[in-house]
Amino acid sequence: MSAQRRLVSRFALVGVVAISSLAIASVSGATKPTKKTHVAPSSTGVVKVATVSGFGRVLTTSSGMALYTYGPDKKNHSACTGACATAWPPLTVGAKVRPKGVTGLGTFRRSATLFQVTYRGRPLYTYVGDTSAGSVTGNGVANFKVVVVKVSKGHSPTTTTTGATGGY
């Protein structure tokens, strides 16, 4: 085999490996959006209900970023770690912070110093692809669902989900 042919074969192999890696990352939900954002631990743990076009009333952070749940999570336990948690930053608070703003909030220990905020036991996440308040680009991606709530006068929010799968 000529040197030129070996070089072309190596480039083809590198291309196949790169495409395969992207496909695996896409299936696992580990793709990284072009603009990376970071959600720092909240010092207040405030969760709000905001109206978002096309979704109605959804849970958001205090800065208006949509909050999501992840299908494989269990009550008070996150299955989203590593690359998943990079793309879907957990909403976390410090050890002595109690989340507030909506009935049904709680926390569980995610690391030695951080606690992940939950809604009715379901861990909450933001999405790095949501670049501004009111953006809900992660709904239905990699088994994540935006938390849609119905609020009736004088009552706490009740949860519904959007998309074909998932739920409470």
WOSULSUL-V820988 format. One record per residue. NEAR is the number of other ideal C-beta (glycine too) atoms within 12 Angstrom. Layout:
NEAR, NEAR
This chain:
9, 8, 9, 10, 11, 12, 13, 14, 15, 15, 14, 14, 14, 14, 14, 14, 14, 14, 14, 14, 17, 16, 14, 15, 20, 17, 14, 24, 33, 24, 25, 22, 21, 10, 14, 16, 25, 15, 32, 19, 27, 34, 15, 22, 31, 26, 38, 33, 32, 32, 21, 29, 13, 16, 31, 22, 27, 43, 48, 38, 40, 27, 23, 24, 40, 48, 52, 49, 47, 39, 28, 22, 33, 16, 16, 21, 19, 35, 27, 35, 24, 14, 20, 32, 31, 26, 35, 47, 39, 42, 49, 33, 35, 23, 18, 14, 23, 20, 35, 20, 27, 33, 20, 26, 35, 27, 31, 27, 21, 30, 17, 8, 14, 26, 30, 44, 46, 39, 42, 28, 22, 38, 42, 50, 47, 49, 44, 32, 30, 35, 20, 18, 22, 22, 30, 36, 28, 36, 31, 21, 32, 30, 27, 42, 38, 41, 50, 34, 36, 20, 23, 10, 7, 7, 12, 18, 29, 21, 31, 23, 31, 27, 23, 11, 17, 26, 17, 21
